Amino acid sequence: FTPSCSEPFGYVDVEFGLLGVPSVGCAIGGLGKVPGVYYRMQNADSSQMLLEAFLCSVDFALNMPDSDYWEMAQAATKATFPFDTWRANLLEAYALATEHFKPARRAEELTLNELWLQNDAVEVIRNELEHRKQSAFRRKSEASIVAHQMQVLDIDDDMEFLTQAVSEERVHDIMKEAMAQNQKRGSVVVKDAEVLQRNICLAEQRLTERNHITQWLMKPLMRTKYLRIHAVIALCYIVSPAGETLLKTTGDQRSPFLTDYVQHSIFYAGMAFGSLFWLVLSRGIPPNLLMASSQVANVLFSVLVPSLLGEALNDWSVSCFLALSGILSASRLLFIIWNFNEDFHGGFQVACKRIGVLESCRTAVGMLAVIGSLANMRFLYQQIVLLISLTTLILLFKAPQCYCAYSLPPMGLFEGLFTRKTFILLLISELLNHSASFTSQTYTDWWILNGWATEDIIRFSLIIMAVSALLVPLIFMGLTGVCVWGPWPMRDFTCMVPPGSLLRALALYDLGYLHHRSYLFAAALIASYCIDVMRSAAVFGSMMAALGNKWYALKGCYLVLLLTAVASSASPFIGHRLGMAAVNASPFDRVTLDMPVSDTTGSLGQVVFWAVVPLTTASYIFQLITLRFYNQDILTFRGYGNLLADGTVTGTSSSTHRVPITALKRMRKAAAKDTGRACCRPPCPGRLPEVESSD
């Protein structure tokens, strides 16, 4: 049995193969050289997948025909360690390392590790632990100096211990003691190594933390693996759609200059600038301060500034307000990226569920704001935003150390981004989809032209809010459960769900002008909006999973937001050009759904069709192309059967056997039943109990 999840230089399988013993286990790293029965890690983050794949491999090996087994055993005696292959791979790795090696940087840009190597270690520790420098204007107290020296001495004494090897017995004693203490307190004893590592890190931070609010934020949220600080950051993201809500509620502020498409362009131009603004600030400012400043701006632009601008309202003030709101709206990515901090169980299954839940709740809050505006209850929404923003603002200032000490490390802007084909293809798909965003998002006017009143639109918004808040999270939770077996469900969901704007344009084109107050048309628009919410969450989750690193995800997602904001800003004029070229009409003229008197121009449905459908169809084509490269770009996927993640076939005479989930469940039930029968059998008097093994 070789169930190792990591085995870079395995010899055990070769040694047993020389004795005619095939291997049963995981085909990873140096394993898989000897004939045997192997499985591949389709989801390296899931211990359930690894255990049950190993169960399938053992069951297949035990039930294989004798002729196949002895043929495999005879071939195993001829197996040797593939030294030539190992040497070629090693040379390739060294060639890549030397090719991408960066020369030494300036002295002021050296990292802590480089300073440690070049300077005296004690001096480096002294400078890093010093909370502030002494100056002529602000002198340090004697107690502060003595406490600082004691810190340095303590760490200096611990350096010798840290350089010594710790025996395995000592590690076991430490772990048993920690688990026994948890059991005495009534906590659930955790046996997973990653969870233990996470708990030990958090316990160490809680021991060194003196602030009670910070300690409270570091505790688990309702006995889940998420922390309370994650819930605070999630609340910040949920109440952040101030800018998008503003665009939907400024219809009474239009003028000959400040038309709806000009407002749209100004807002998304501000978002494009805001993407660069927040990304640059992330290089030197801790994330808790960035998120706190975003909450301060959210209070200003959601509550205070709208009330101040009520009397002195003109085109320039509204334009500046829209641009600044776009800059604020770009900060929402900070809450998404840093919501995954201190999370050891990363990967696509976490991003899938959490981003889906957050995006659906954010959409529901945005719809609630629209309903409040239409029902003249904007004041109530502003008070709710004010309360949540001020509360989270205070808590963010008390965030744990890991949210106060990190910032984006020095690296190239495009480093690590364009090596993933999935990221590139989904980026192109998003650019094409957002190029039609303005024309496809004027559906409120479509409802009005179809004969629906304001009360009806409020009901439609309530339905969208309910579906987004209830149904969409359930869908993503179901995806998370199925993603235990690999990235296949998330891949299919991301790549096969079409843009909702495509459905909206087709629904308006099919509506014509004879169907007054069409319920089917209203249902299609509601469904298309919910599809857009799910697709957006899935695409961003897949991009983060493909990049595989929170720093790359921060840069990559801000690059996507920058380019898509530019495309959205230009989308009114792109739609105008396409409409004029196709049917000699503009999507800006949303007056009636009827066919024009002149045969030289088209109706609103035809204009929207030609301005939206070509771009969104091209976007969907790029989504489908992503199917080919999705799995190989997911870091937790190692291939399946005799195929590697990139589709390369391994083994000269290998074959793949698929095990259905239903068969696996029957196998697991049978094993549990046999185990229970063996445990319940009473031992014979005077004899030790026997352990049975079933085939």
VODREN-504428 format. One record per residue (C-alpha): residue in one letter; x, z, y. Coordinates in nm, 3 decimals. Layout:
REM VODREN-504428
A, X, Z, Y
...
END
This chain:
REM VODREN-504428
F, 0.000, 0.000, 0.000
T, 0.137, -0.104, 0.340
P, -0.137, -0.025, 0.595
S, 0.109, 0.010, 0.884
C, -0.024, -0.101, 1.222
S, 0.333, -0.165, 1.341
E, 0.625, -0.256, 1.116
P, 0.893, -0.458, 1.300
F, 1.158, -0.462, 1.022
G, 0.994, -0.386, 0.689
Y, 1.199, -0.351, 0.371
V, 0.957, -0.158, 0.151
D, 0.746, -0.458, 0.055
V, 1.055, -0.656, -0.049
E, 1.190, -0.369, -0.260
F, 0.861, -0.327, -0.445
G, 0.824, -0.704, -0.477
L, 1.153, -0.720, -0.667
L, 0.989, -0.485, -0.920
G, 0.689, -0.717, -0.951
V, 0.452, -0.510, -0.733
P, 0.251, -0.711, -0.476
S, 0.161, -0.551, -0.143
V, -0.183, -0.461, -0.011
G, -0.210, -0.390, 0.361
C, -0.185, -0.526, 0.712
A, -0.008, -0.855, 0.793
I, 0.169, -0.742, 1.108
G, 0.528, -0.761, 1.230
G, 0.772, -0.767, 0.936
L, 0.498, -0.725, 0.674
G, 0.339, -1.015, 0.492
K, 0.663, -1.161, 0.351
V, 0.577, -1.065, -0.007
P, 0.280, -1.212, -0.199
G, -0.018, -0.977, -0.180
V, -0.358, -0.911, -0.027
Y, -0.345, -0.866, 0.349
Y, -0.580, -0.827, 0.643
R, -0.513, -0.896, 1.010
M, -0.596, -0.675, 1.306
Q, -0.885, -0.847, 1.480
N, -0.923, -0.543, 1.706
A, -0.612, -0.327, 1.719
D, -0.794, -0.070, 1.938
S, -1.055, 0.006, 1.672
S, -0.955, 0.249, 1.398
Q, -1.288, 0.174, 1.225
M, -1.199, -0.194, 1.194
L, -0.853, -0.112, 1.054
L, -0.986, 0.134, 0.795
E, -1.264, -0.090, 0.673
A, -1.042, -0.399, 0.662
F, -0.800, -0.199, 0.449
L, -1.094, -0.095, 0.227
C, -1.186, -0.462, 0.179
S, -0.827, -0.551, 0.091
V, -0.799, -0.272, -0.166
D, -1.137, -0.362, -0.318
F, -1.039, -0.729, -0.344
A, -0.702, -0.642, -0.502
L, -0.858, -0.411, -0.760
N, -1.118, -0.668, -0.861
M, -0.893, -0.974, -0.870
P, -0.862, -1.156, -1.208
D, -0.563, -1.063, -1.426
S, -0.425, -1.416, -1.419
D, -0.418, -1.420, -1.039
Y, -0.258, -1.077, -1.027
W, 0.026, -1.161, -1.268
E, 0.087, -1.491, -1.091
M, 0.117, -1.300, -0.763
A, 0.342, -1.036, -0.923
Q, 0.575, -1.301, -1.066
A, 0.601, -1.470, -0.726
A, 0.677, -1.133, -0.565
T, 0.994, -1.094, -0.777
K, 1.139, -1.400, -0.600
A, 1.067, -1.274, -0.248
T, 1.360, -1.214, -0.013
F, 1.391, -1.095, 0.340
P, 1.366, -1.403, 0.569
F, 1.689, -1.339, 0.758
D, 1.707, -1.689, 0.907
T, 1.354, -1.660, 1.051
W, 1.426, -1.314, 1.188
R, 1.750, -1.437, 1.346
A, 1.574, -1.735, 1.509
N, 1.298, -1.511, 1.650
L, 1.556, -1.266, 1.783
L, 1.753, -1.541, 1.956
E, 1.433, -1.675, 2.110
A, 1.343, -1.328, 2.241
Y, 1.688, -1.286, 2.395
A, 1.668, -1.633, 2.551
L, 1.336, -1.546, 2.716
A, 1.476, -1.214, 2.837
T, 1.781, -1.374, 2.999
E, 1.572, -1.655, 3.145
H, 1.333, -1.416, 3.320
F, 1.596, -1.157, 3.414
K, 1.586, -1.068, 3.782
P, 1.904, -0.986, 3.976
A, 1.958, -0.641, 4.122
R, 1.751, -0.562, 4.427
R, 1.849, -0.396, 4.750
A, 1.927, -0.026, 4.744
E, 1.601, 0.071, 4.916
E, 1.397, -0.115, 4.651
L, 1.549, 0.057, 4.346
T, 1.312, 0.232, 4.108
L, 1.341, 0.596, 4.007
N, 1.500, 0.501, 3.673
E, 1.767, 0.293, 3.847
L, 1.838, 0.576, 4.091
W, 1.864, 0.811, 3.792
L, 2.130, 0.591, 3.634
Q, 2.331, 0.528, 3.950
N, 2.320, 0.876, 4.106
D, 2.342, 1.237, 4.001
A, 2.030, 1.322, 3.800
V, 1.990, 1.665, 3.961
E, 2.005, 1.513, 4.310
V, 1.742, 1.257, 4.217
I, 1.514, 1.532, 4.086
R, 1.572, 1.737, 4.399
N, 1.471, 1.450, 4.628
E, 1.167, 1.353, 4.422
L, 1.028, 1.706, 4.394
E, 1.071, 1.782, 4.762
H, 0.722, 1.768, 4.910
R, 0.854, 1.708, 5.264
K, 1.180, 1.688, 5.459
Q, 1.294, 1.961, 5.693
S, 1.321, 1.857, 6.058
A, 1.391, 2.018, 6.393
F, 1.021, 2.008, 6.480
R, 0.891, 2.133, 6.147
R, 1.118, 2.370, 5.961
K, 1.059, 2.476, 5.602
S, 1.004, 2.841, 5.523
E, 1.247, 3.041, 5.311
A, 0.983, 3.085, 5.040
S, 0.929, 2.708, 5.025
I, 1.302, 2.642, 4.991
V, 1.340, 2.901, 4.713
A, 1.036, 2.761, 4.525
H, 1.180, 2.412, 4.549
Q, 1.518, 2.526, 4.413
M, 1.347, 2.703, 4.123
Q, 1.159, 2.382, 4.037
V, 1.486, 2.189, 4.026
L, 1.653, 2.455, 3.810
D, 1.362, 2.460, 3.567
I, 1.373, 2.085, 3.518
D, 1.753, 2.089, 3.500
D, 1.731, 2.343, 3.217
D, 1.469, 2.131, 3.042
M, 1.687, 1.816, 3.054
E, 1.898, 1.933, 2.761
F, 1.585, 2.001, 2.559
L, 1.438, 1.660, 2.642
T, 1.749, 1.481, 2.514
Q, 1.740, 1.659, 2.176
A, 1.552, 1.527, 1.876
V, 1.240, 1.722, 1.777
S, 1.188, 1.764, 1.405
E, 0.870, 1.645, 1.240
E, 0.793, 2.000, 1.125
R, 0.813, 2.126, 1.482
V, 0.576, 1.851, 1.602
H, 0.327, 1.945, 1.330
D, 0.345, 2.313, 1.430
I, 0.278, 2.227, 1.794
M, -0.017, 2.004, 1.706
K, -0.166, 2.264, 1.467
E, -0.139, 2.533, 1.732
A, -0.310, 2.313, 1.993
M, -0.591, 2.219, 1.754
A, -0.637, 2.583, 1.648
Q, -0.674, 2.688, 2.010
N, -0.939, 2.420, 2.063
Q, -1.123, 2.537, 1.753
K, -1.123, 2.896, 1.874
R, -1.285, 2.783, 2.198
G, -1.557, 2.600, 2.008
S, -1.428, 2.251, 2.092
V, -1.452, 1.960, 1.853
V, -1.126, 1.914, 1.662
V, -0.999, 1.561, 1.720
K, -0.781, 1.395, 1.457
D, -0.719, 1.063, 1.631
A, -0.359, 1.035, 1.760
E, -0.449, 0.848, 2.079
V, -0.721, 1.096, 2.169
L, -0.480, 1.383, 2.103
Q, -0.220, 1.220, 2.326
R, -0.479, 1.175, 2.600
N, -0.597, 1.536, 2.569
I, -0.241, 1.667, 2.580
C, -0.166, 1.466, 2.897
L, -0.484, 1.585, 3.066
A, -0.424, 1.944, 2.958
E, -0.075, 1.930, 3.107
Q, -0.215, 1.804, 3.435
R, -0.484, 2.073, 3.437
L, -0.224, 2.344, 3.375
T, -0.017, 2.233, 3.673
E, -0.318, 2.174, 3.897
R, -0.428, 2.461, 4.121
N, -0.726, 2.307, 4.301
H, -1.057, 2.392, 4.136
I, -1.228, 2.070, 4.245
T, -0.946, 1.861, 4.097
Q, -0.964, 2.056, 3.771
W, -1.340, 1.995, 3.760
L, -1.287, 1.621, 3.813
M, -1.043, 1.607, 3.521
K, -1.290, 1.744, 3.269
P, -1.489, 1.516, 3.034
L, -1.824, 1.388, 3.152
M, -2.106, 1.521, 2.930
R, -1.876, 1.549, 2.627
T, -1.777, 1.183, 2.635
K, -1.430, 1.031, 2.654
Y, -1.486, 0.950, 3.022
L, -1.379, 1.190, 3.294
R, -1.583, 1.309, 3.589
I, -1.352, 1.126, 3.827
H, -1.461, 0.806, 3.650
A, -1.823, 0.887, 3.737
V, -1.728, 0.945, 4.102
I, -1.551, 0.608, 4.122
A, -1.844, 0.443, 3.946
L, -2.082, 0.585, 4.208
C, -1.863, 0.436, 4.481
Y, -1.890, 0.094, 4.315
I, -2.265, 0.117, 4.262
V, -2.346, 0.187, 4.629
S, -2.099, -0.073, 4.760
P, -2.320, -0.389, 4.798
A, -2.364, -0.334, 5.174
G, -2.241, -0.680, 5.269
E, -2.442, -0.875, 5.013
T, -2.752, -0.674, 5.105
L, -2.690, -0.749, 5.471
L, -2.703, -1.124, 5.404
K, -3.043, -1.088, 5.237
T, -3.192, -0.882, 5.523
T, -3.072, -1.065, 5.836
G, -3.341, -1.331, 5.841
D, -3.484, -1.193, 6.165
Q, -3.143, -1.224, 6.337
R, -3.103, -1.600, 6.302
S, -3.044, -1.812, 6.613
P, -2.960, -2.177, 6.685
F, -2.593, -2.086, 6.644
L, -2.609, -1.805, 6.387
T, -2.808, -1.983, 6.117
D, -2.827, -1.855, 5.761
Y, -2.550, -2.085, 5.634
V, -2.321, -1.984, 5.923
Q, -2.382, -1.617, 5.838
H, -2.303, -1.694, 5.474
S, -1.975, -1.865, 5.566
I, -1.865, -1.589, 5.805
F, -1.932, -1.315, 5.551
Y, -1.740, -1.483, 5.268
A, -1.455, -1.581, 5.500
G, -1.425, -1.211, 5.580
M, -1.428, -1.135, 5.207
A, -1.144, -1.383, 5.151
F, -0.937, -1.210, 5.419
G, -1.037, -0.871, 5.278
S, -0.905, -0.967, 4.934
L, -0.556, -1.016, 5.078
F, -0.597, -0.710, 5.300
W, -0.678, -0.466, 5.018
L, -0.421, -0.621, 4.783
V, -0.142, -0.580, 5.039
L, -0.246, -0.221, 5.108
S, -0.238, -0.149, 4.733
R, 0.138, -0.198, 4.734
G, 0.211, 0.113, 4.941
I, -0.101, 0.331, 4.971
P, -0.230, 0.551, 4.686
P, -0.559, 0.436, 4.536
N, -0.754, 0.750, 4.626
L, -0.681, 0.695, 4.996
L, -0.778, 0.329, 4.969
M, -1.106, 0.414, 4.799
A, -1.173, 0.694, 5.047
S, -1.115, 0.459, 5.342
S, -1.354, 0.213, 5.180
Q, -1.620, 0.484, 5.162
V, -1.569, 0.569, 5.529
A, -1.618, 0.201, 5.615
N, -1.925, 0.190, 5.390
V, -2.082, 0.473, 5.590
L, -2.004, 0.292, 5.915
F, -2.134, -0.052, 5.816
S, -2.434, 0.067, 5.615
V, -2.566, 0.346, 5.836
L, -2.405, 0.398, 6.174
V, -2.320, 0.051, 6.309
P, -2.663, -0.110, 6.233
S, -2.837, 0.165, 6.432
L, -2.593, 0.127, 6.724
L, -2.628, -0.252, 6.732
G, -3.006, -0.238, 6.752
E, -3.017, -0.274, 7.130
A, -2.697, -0.469, 7.207
L, -2.754, -0.738, 6.943
N, -2.616, -1.087, 7.002
D, -2.451, -1.368, 6.808
W, -2.096, -1.243, 6.853
S, -2.170, -0.884, 6.756
V, -2.355, -0.995, 6.443
S, -2.072, -1.237, 6.355
C, -1.809, -0.964, 6.386
F, -2.029, -0.728, 6.188
L, -2.068, -0.984, 5.908
A, -1.693, -1.055, 5.894
L, -1.605, -0.684, 5.881
S, -1.871, -0.630, 5.614
G, -1.707, -0.907, 5.409
I, -1.372, -0.729, 5.437
L, -1.539, -0.408, 5.321
S, -1.713, -0.582, 5.030
A, -1.376, -0.698, 4.893
S, -1.277, -0.334, 4.835
R, -1.520, -0.305, 4.542
L, -1.253, -0.430, 4.301
L, -1.055, -0.111, 4.362
F, -1.336, 0.091, 4.205
I, -1.349, -0.140, 3.901
I, -0.973, -0.142, 3.832
W, -0.916, 0.230, 3.891
N, -1.217, 0.323, 3.684
F, -0.999, 0.235, 3.384
N, -0.714, 0.467, 3.486
E, -0.622, 0.743, 3.240
D, -0.800, 0.550, 2.964
F, -0.591, 0.504, 2.651
H, -0.863, 0.314, 2.466
G, -0.832, 0.004, 2.683
G, -0.910, -0.351, 2.587
F, -1.200, -0.589, 2.591
Q, -1.454, -0.357, 2.428
V, -1.416, -0.094, 2.700
A, -1.418, -0.352, 2.981
C, -1.721, -0.523, 2.827
K, -1.947, -0.219, 2.826
R, -1.830, -0.039, 3.137
I, -1.820, -0.341, 3.367
G, -2.160, -0.452, 3.238
V, -2.316, -0.113, 3.309
L, -2.156, -0.085, 3.653
E, -2.250, -0.438, 3.757
S, -2.610, -0.395, 3.642
C, -2.647, -0.065, 3.830
R, -2.488, -0.219, 4.140
T, -2.736, -0.508, 4.124
A, -3.025, -0.264, 4.089
V, -2.910, -0.071, 4.397
G, -2.874, -0.398, 4.592
M, -3.228, -0.497, 4.495
L, -3.349, -0.152, 4.599
A, -3.197, -0.213, 4.941
V, -3.374, -0.550, 4.968
I, -3.704, -0.386, 4.871
G, -3.649, -0.116, 5.131
S, -3.584, -0.379, 5.398
L, -3.894, -0.582, 5.308
A, -4.110, -0.268, 5.297
N, -3.967, -0.131, 5.625
M, -3.799, 0.159, 5.441
R, -3.439, 0.077, 5.527
F, -3.391, 0.424, 5.676
L, -3.443, 0.590, 5.335
Y, -3.184, 0.363, 5.171
Q, -2.935, 0.440, 5.449
Q, -2.975, 0.814, 5.399
I, -2.914, 0.781, 5.024
V, -2.600, 0.574, 5.086
L, -2.483, 0.825, 5.346
L, -2.526, 1.120, 5.109
I, -2.350, 0.952, 4.814
S, -2.068, 0.808, 5.026
L, -1.986, 1.139, 5.198
T, -1.994, 1.329, 4.868
T, -1.766, 1.082, 4.691
L, -1.540, 1.071, 4.998
I, -1.470, 1.444, 4.971
L, -1.415, 1.424, 4.595
L, -1.175, 1.129, 4.627
F, -0.950, 1.336, 4.853
K, -0.932, 1.588, 4.567
A, -0.860, 1.324, 4.301
P, -0.604, 1.406, 4.026
Q, -0.237, 1.330, 4.067
C, -0.254, 1.001, 3.877
Y, -0.483, 0.864, 4.152
C, -0.259, 0.989, 4.432
A, 0.089, 0.890, 4.314
Y, 0.051, 0.532, 4.187
S, 0.062, 0.212, 4.386
L, 0.110, -0.153, 4.299
P, 0.477, -0.188, 4.191
P, 0.700, -0.456, 4.346
M, 0.640, -0.784, 4.162
G, 0.566, -1.147, 4.234
L, 0.219, -1.238, 4.350
F, 0.158, -1.474, 4.056
E, 0.373, -1.293, 3.801
G, 0.197, -1.254, 3.465
L, -0.119, -1.438, 3.575
F, -0.091, -1.805, 3.488
T, 0.052, -1.761, 3.139
R, -0.302, -1.700, 3.006
K, -0.507, -2.015, 2.963
T, -0.827, -1.811, 2.943
F, -0.766, -1.673, 3.291
I, -0.695, -2.019, 3.436
L, -1.001, -2.183, 3.280
L, -1.238, -1.904, 3.380
L, -1.093, -1.912, 3.733
I, -1.169, -2.285, 3.760
S, -1.519, -2.222, 3.622
E, -1.583, -1.952, 3.883
L, -1.456, -2.175, 4.164
L, -1.698, -2.452, 4.069
N, -1.988, -2.211, 4.028
H, -1.928, -2.044, 4.366
S, -1.900, -2.384, 4.535
A, -2.277, -2.409, 4.483
S, -2.352, -2.046, 4.566
F, -2.530, -2.090, 4.902
T, -2.768, -2.362, 4.788
S, -2.859, -2.175, 4.470
Q, -2.909, -1.836, 4.642
T, -3.186, -1.942, 4.881
Y, -3.446, -1.869, 4.615
T, -3.637, -1.626, 4.843
D, -3.734, -1.925, 5.056
W, -3.834, -2.113, 4.741
W, -4.075, -1.833, 4.649
I, -4.228, -1.840, 4.996
L, -4.266, -2.220, 4.988
N, -4.431, -2.188, 4.647
G, -4.700, -1.968, 4.802
W, -4.581, -1.616, 4.716
A, -4.630, -1.341, 4.976
T, -4.392, -1.063, 5.075
E, -4.567, -0.816, 4.843
D, -4.511, -1.055, 4.552
I, -4.140, -1.087, 4.635
I, -4.115, -0.706, 4.638
R, -4.266, -0.698, 4.288
F, -4.020, -0.964, 4.170
S, -3.733, -0.761, 4.313
L, -3.861, -0.453, 4.129
I, -3.863, -0.650, 3.803
I, -3.504, -0.766, 3.865
M, -3.402, -0.408, 3.943
A, -3.564, -0.274, 3.625
V, -3.417, -0.543, 3.401
S, -3.072, -0.502, 3.554
A, -3.075, -0.125, 3.521
L, -3.224, -0.103, 3.170
L, -3.190, -0.420, 2.966
V, -2.846, -0.546, 3.077
P, -2.663, -0.218, 2.987
L, -2.828, -0.223, 2.643
I, -2.705, -0.578, 2.585
F, -2.348, -0.486, 2.676
M, -2.359, -0.169, 2.466
G, -2.466, -0.384, 2.172
L, -2.177, -0.620, 2.240
T, -1.941, -0.323, 2.241
G, -2.063, -0.215, 1.900
V, -2.016, -0.560, 1.751
C, -1.675, -0.605, 1.920
V, -1.537, -0.347, 1.676
W, -1.478, -0.641, 1.441
G, -1.288, -0.851, 1.696
P, -1.330, -1.046, 2.018
W, -1.572, -1.300, 1.869
P, -1.897, -1.165, 2.023
M, -1.743, -1.121, 2.368
R, -1.587, -1.466, 2.347
D, -1.916, -1.632, 2.257
F, -2.110, -1.437, 2.520
T, -1.861, -1.515, 2.798
C, -1.816, -1.881, 2.714
M, -2.168, -1.979, 2.610
V, -2.392, -1.809, 2.868
P, -2.452, -2.078, 3.135
P, -2.452, -2.004, 3.508
G, -2.786, -1.874, 3.630
S, -2.769, -2.107, 3.930
L, -2.795, -2.401, 3.690
L, -3.124, -2.265, 3.554
R, -3.256, -2.201, 3.908
A, -3.182, -2.555, 4.023
L, -3.346, -2.706, 3.716
A, -3.651, -2.482, 3.761
L, -3.696, -2.591, 4.124
Y, -3.647, -2.959, 4.032
D, -3.905, -2.930, 3.753
L, -4.150, -2.742, 3.978
G, -4.225, -3.036, 4.204
Y, -4.486, -2.975, 4.474
L, -4.815, -2.955, 4.281
H, -4.770, -2.614, 4.114
H, -4.880, -2.357, 4.371
R, -4.778, -1.996, 4.286
S, -4.626, -2.092, 3.953
Y, -4.566, -1.784, 3.734
L, -4.333, -1.982, 3.510
F, -4.121, -2.075, 3.811
A, -4.107, -1.711, 3.926
A, -4.009, -1.594, 3.576
A, -3.734, -1.859, 3.560
L, -3.584, -1.738, 3.888
I, -3.594, -1.374, 3.773
A, -3.431, -1.465, 3.442
S, -3.164, -1.673, 3.615
Y, -3.071, -1.384, 3.844
C, -3.030, -1.147, 3.548
I, -2.825, -1.411, 3.366
D, -2.593, -1.432, 3.668
V, -2.543, -1.053, 3.654
M, -2.452, -1.061, 3.284
R, -2.231, -1.367, 3.318
S, -2.040, -1.224, 3.613
A, -1.971, -0.897, 3.430
A, -1.865, -1.079, 3.113
V, -1.632, -1.318, 3.297
F, -1.458, -1.041, 3.492
G, -1.430, -0.825, 3.180
S, -1.277, -1.116, 2.988
M, -1.030, -1.189, 3.270
M, -0.917, -0.826, 3.271
A, -0.884, -0.828, 2.893
A, -0.679, -1.150, 2.901
L, -0.440, -1.014, 3.163
G, -0.408, -0.694, 2.960
N, -0.242, -0.479, 3.230
K, -0.408, -0.290, 3.514
W, -0.151, -0.416, 3.766
Y, -0.195, -0.776, 3.653
A, -0.572, -0.717, 3.650
L, -0.558, -0.587, 4.009
K, -0.364, -0.890, 4.129
G, -0.552, -1.140, 3.917
C, -0.901, -1.018, 4.007
Y, -0.814, -1.012, 4.377
L, -0.679, -1.365, 4.348
V, -1.006, -1.470, 4.182
L, -1.205, -1.295, 4.454
L, -0.998, -1.465, 4.725
L, -1.044, -1.816, 4.587
T, -1.412, -1.771, 4.499
A, -1.480, -1.626, 4.846
V, -1.320, -1.937, 5.002
A, -1.536, -2.156, 4.776
S, -1.848, -1.955, 4.869
S, -1.765, -1.983, 5.238
A, -1.741, -2.361, 5.204
S, -2.044, -2.390, 4.971
P, -2.304, -2.461, 5.247
F, -2.109, -2.762, 5.366
I, -2.029, -2.879, 5.012
G, -2.400, -2.867, 4.926
H, -2.485, -3.050, 5.250
R, -2.238, -3.329, 5.172
L, -2.360, -3.370, 4.814
G, -2.725, -3.372, 4.920
M, -2.670, -3.630, 5.193
A, -2.469, -3.851, 4.960
A, -2.725, -3.835, 4.677
V, -3.072, -3.834, 4.841
N, -2.996, -3.848, 5.216
A, -3.131, -3.494, 5.270
S, -2.979, -3.151, 5.338
P, -3.041, -2.816, 5.165
F, -3.045, -2.661, 5.513
D, -3.394, -2.805, 5.568
R, -3.611, -2.570, 5.364
V, -3.948, -2.642, 5.522
T, -4.166, -2.765, 5.236
L, -4.153, -2.852, 4.867
D, -4.356, -3.169, 4.924
M, -4.210, -3.516, 4.893
P, -4.115, -3.661, 5.235
V, -4.316, -3.948, 5.378
S, -4.010, -4.171, 5.391
D, -3.875, -4.308, 5.064
T, -3.518, -4.293, 5.197
T, -3.492, -3.913, 5.169
G, -3.549, -3.675, 4.881
S, -3.745, -3.353, 4.842
L, -3.599, -3.002, 4.848
G, -3.598, -2.991, 4.468
Q, -3.398, -3.313, 4.448
V, -3.152, -3.195, 4.713
V, -3.092, -2.866, 4.531
F, -3.057, -3.053, 4.201
W, -2.778, -3.279, 4.329
A, -2.606, -3.003, 4.527
V, -2.601, -2.751, 4.240
V, -2.632, -2.914, 3.897
P, -2.310, -3.127, 3.901
L, -2.094, -2.831, 4.009
T, -2.251, -2.576, 3.774
T, -2.243, -2.821, 3.483
A, -1.870, -2.872, 3.538
S, -1.834, -2.493, 3.557
Y, -2.012, -2.456, 3.222
I, -1.787, -2.721, 3.064
F, -1.479, -2.519, 3.158
Q, -1.644, -2.212, 3.007
L, -1.690, -2.398, 2.678
I, -1.327, -2.515, 2.683
T, -1.224, -2.149, 2.709
L, -1.361, -2.098, 2.355
R, -1.049, -2.268, 2.220
F, -0.801, -2.027, 2.383
Y, -0.995, -1.703, 2.424
N, -0.892, -1.513, 2.111
Q, -0.521, -1.582, 2.136
D, -0.512, -1.441, 2.490
I, -0.668, -1.107, 2.385
L, -0.385, -0.860, 2.321
T, -0.578, -0.662, 2.059
F, -0.641, -0.970, 1.842
R, -0.375, -1.063, 1.582
G, -0.553, -1.345, 1.403
Y, -0.770, -1.360, 1.091
G, -0.710, -1.455, 0.730
N, -0.405, -1.678, 0.698
L, -0.427, -1.783, 1.064
L, -0.241, -1.626, 1.353
A, -0.403, -1.572, 1.691
D, -0.292, -1.915, 1.814
G, -0.431, -2.087, 1.501
T, -0.097, -2.128, 1.318
V, -0.135, -2.125, 0.937
T, 0.088, -1.878, 0.750
G, 0.182, -1.876, 0.383
T, 0.258, -2.169, 0.154
S, -0.030, -2.105, -0.088
S, -0.246, -1.861, 0.107
S, -0.624, -1.851, 0.127
T, -0.885, -1.665, 0.331
H, -1.174, -1.461, 0.191
R, -1.454, -1.355, 0.424
V, -1.640, -1.028, 0.366
P, -1.989, -1.003, 0.522
I, -2.078, -0.686, 0.709
T, -2.364, -0.621, 0.467
A, -2.124, -0.631, 0.169
L, -1.890, -0.395, 0.351
K, -2.171, -0.146, 0.411
R, -2.267, -0.154, 0.042
M, -1.901, -0.103, -0.051
R, -1.871, 0.194, 0.184
K, -2.190, 0.356, 0.050
A, -2.072, 0.316, -0.309
A, -1.734, 0.470, -0.226
A, -1.900, 0.764, -0.046
K, -2.136, 0.815, -0.342
D, -1.849, 0.819, -0.594
T, -1.648, 1.055, -0.374
G, -1.943, 1.296, -0.344
R, -2.001, 1.288, -0.721
A, -1.635, 1.369, -0.787
C, -1.634, 1.655, -0.534
C, -1.955, 1.811, -0.667
R, -1.841, 1.819, -1.033
P, -1.746, 2.180, -1.129
P, -1.397, 2.224, -1.277
C, -1.355, 2.327, -1.639
P, -1.258, 2.693, -1.702
G, -0.884, 2.741, -1.705
R, -0.812, 2.389, -1.586
L, -0.746, 2.235, -1.246
P, -1.013, 1.997, -1.110
E, -0.943, 1.633, -1.183
V, -0.958, 1.364, -0.914
E, -1.136, 1.049, -1.026
S, -1.054, 0.702, -0.900
S, -1.306, 0.425, -0.946
D, -1.236, 0.054, -0.948
END
